[in-house]
Amino acid sequence: CSQPAWVAGLVLAGIYFVALLVGAISAAIGNRILNIQEKSFFLMELPVYRRPVVQAVLRRAYDRTASYVRRAGPVIFVLALVVWAGTTFPNYQAEDDGDKLSQSYAGQMGQAIEPLFTPMGADWRIGIGLISAFAAREVFVSSLAVVFSVADDDEDSMRGSLVARMSEAKHRDGSPLFTFASVMGLIAFFMIALQCLSTTAVASKEAGSWKFALIQLVAFNALGYLAAVAIVNGLRAMGIA
């Protein structure tokens, strides 16, 4: 929180730049692996540039938005409901939000698969956030706020409290949970992984099949996980915890 605002902006710009570079490399590798037999002669003719008509722009925006809601809305709603139920039940009457989350189905799942997160410097609490983020990436932060029992009404106060709790968080052996290496691993994972299940739903609708969408989901998440593990362990090997 003590860092200037431009630092966060610079980091975010760097994430976008690296993600663009990773996407270009992935596209080049995919182009070689797919081994396309025929060359495409498809040519796209650019339209004549004119000043946009406000009415046409609004109509187009409405049509595309309505189409997205009709096709992906029901799937997004169901997935969000599943994530909510998983992080709420069975001990929904617990007074402490942290206990309620740790004892929930999602919390139990996070603790069960904690060994999967350990190589990337995470524990079950971060695992719960990663599981919840499959509904939407933004859910990761709110999940961490619940896990660390941060409930300030003011957004700035909540952000400061969450950062403070994260700085104090420890592994079971007493070592810090959030270190430079583990944070870089998380950034790499979020940068590459395809977590948003609504994107998978839209991809299946556009492709007309769940096969491509599921392959895309598994491949990008596996690549993000391997990148996170490699970065965390590589930094640790260089003495950067």
VEXMI-649914 format. One record per residue (C-alpha): x negated, y negated, z negated. Coordinates in steps of 0.2 Angstrom, whole numbers, plus 5000, padded with zeros to 4 digits. Example, Ala and Ser with C-alpha at 12.3 -4.5 7.8 and 13.67 -1.06 7.14 Angstrom:
REM residues 2
493850224961 493250054964 
This chain:
REM residues 241
500050005000 498549884997 498049905015 498449765027 499949795039 498849795054 497949955048 499550055049 499849975066 498150025072 498350205066 500050225074 499350155091 497850285089 499150425086 500050375102 498450365112 497850535106 499550615109 499550545127 497750615130 498350785123 499850785134 498750745149 497550895145 499051015142 499850965158 498150995167 497951165159 499751215162 499551165180 498151295182 498951425172 500651425181 499751455197 501051375209 501051465226 501851325236 501451145236 502951025234 503250895247 504550805236 504350615238 505150495227 505650325235 505550185223 507150075224 507049895229 506749785214 508249675210 508749575195 509849695185 511649675183 512149665165 513849755168 512949895177 511649915164 512949925150 513950055160 512450165163 511850155145 513550205139 513750355152 512050425147 512350395128 514050485129 513250625139 511950655126 513250645112 514350775121 512950895125 511850885110 512950815097 513750975091 512051065090 511250925080 512750925068 512651105065 510751105062 510850955051 512151045041 511051195039 509551095033 510651005021 511451165014 509651245013 508951105003 510551084991 511151264987 511151374976 510751264961 511651104967 512151064949 510351044943 510050864935 508350844941 508150824960 506450904960 507051064952 508551064963 507551064978 506151184972 507551314967 508551284983 508551404998 507351295007 506251274992 506151464989 505751485008 504351355006 503551444991 503751615000 502751555015 501551435006 500051545011 500451485029 500251305024 498751335013 497451335028 498051165033 497851095016 499651095011 500751174998 502551224996 503051044993 502350985010 503051145017 504851095012 504550935020 503951015036 505451135036 506650995033 505850895047 506551015060 508150925059 507250755062 505450705059 506050555048 506750685036 504950725031 504750565021 506450575012 506050765008 504450715000 505350574990 506550704983 505150834979 504150704969 505750634961 505550464968 507250374967 507050184968 508450084975 507249954983 506450024999 504749934995 504750004977 505150174983 503750174996 502550114983 503150244970 503050384983 501250334988 500750334970 501550504966 500650574982 499050504976 499250594960 499850764967 498750914963 498651094969 498851234957 496951234954 496951044950 496250984966 497050834975 498450884987 498350734999 496550705004 495850635020 495650805028 497450865023 498150695029 497250705046 497850885048 499650835045 499550685057 498850815070 500250935067 501650795069 500750735084 500750895093 502151005086 503951005093 504950995077 506550905081 507751045085 508850915094 507550905107 507551095109 509451085111 509350955124 507951055133 509051205133 510451105140 509351035154 508551195158 510151295158 509351425147 508651445129 507151545135 506151385141 506651285126 506151425113 504451455122 504151265122 504651265103 503551405098 502051355109 501951175103 502251215085 500851345086 499651225095 500051095082 499751215067 498051275075 497451095078 497951055060 496951205053 495451175064 495450985059 495651025040 494351155039 493151065051 493150915040 492951015025 491451105033 490650935036 490850895017 492350775020 493750835008 
